[in-house]
Amino acid sequence: MPPAALVSLATSVPPHVFLQEDVLTAAWDVFGARFPEFERFSSIFSNTGIVKRHGVKPFDWYLERRGWPERTEAFLEGAEALFVDVAEKALASAQLAGGDVDTVVTVSSTGIATPSLEARVARRMGFRSDAMRVPVFGLGCAGGVSGLSIASRLAQARPGTNVLLVTIELCSLALRLDELTKANIVAVSLFGDGAAAIVLRAGDGGATQIEAAGEHLWPDTLGIMGWSVDPEGFGVIFRRTIPDFVTRHFSSAVTEILSRMHLSMEDIERFICHPGGAKVIGALESALALDQGTLSHERQIIADFGNMSSPTVLFVLEQARAKGLPARSLLTALGPGFTASCVTLRHTA
């Protein structure tokens, strides 16, 4: 079967901009008096590498306690608007309309929508009634890479058809005022909202092709990252130090994935990674034997947008494409499971 090619890529963020220094000031007001350990944890805000990020709601909205109904209403309203915006950008760049889309893959783990998002926006997008819908939930930060893997295989299975991948996360809606934990403080310091969309097609060439994909699931790691669920909403789970885990285990997992693709580390000219935060980026450089500072696009994206979960690595890919991709790149992300997801890209000038 012919490989799937990347026809277009677009990104989008909601309109509300939050400066990291303002988030820290608000966090002191909310947690300082109630959480004795907050002073010790407050240094996390300056260690993330984040300057600003975007939220789907105005700043003051997050300073009041919210339950499932309000969070879900905010998710549906915000996610539908971002879906339409980013999908229309990607389709316009590919010189397509909604009616040209044969398959829609929607990746999101930060809200629940049934009917799923692509069904809710189908009329506005002009999707055909026979378009295949593939909603994907639960991949977290790995969803951008795993979603691209899924979408590329669907495109490859039906050459000539147009596959639209949309990854959209409203991480800010999981920020909690009631949870006096280090994990929640980390979430408050890191998370932002955003979306990315890619159009894929197989069979008619393309400068950037999806060469291969692979994943690695570590055993007995369910507690590293994920959501807890209670009447107030999602609560973030971070139960191990992710940078330390990356330093110890990521290289061997990537080597194993590449070996199944009949490739090695030496075959990769550019690593494009999901930037979980400044310390995670440093750990990735160490694990991949890269000079410190190599992952400059990753640092820029985390500074400008924060950790948006699944779309973040596609923001990095957009910046890397604009600067010029080498012949072979490896797109990587880590997510709940605990899972490493990889996709190799072949690019011709």
Disulfide bonds with the S-S distance in Angstrom:
none
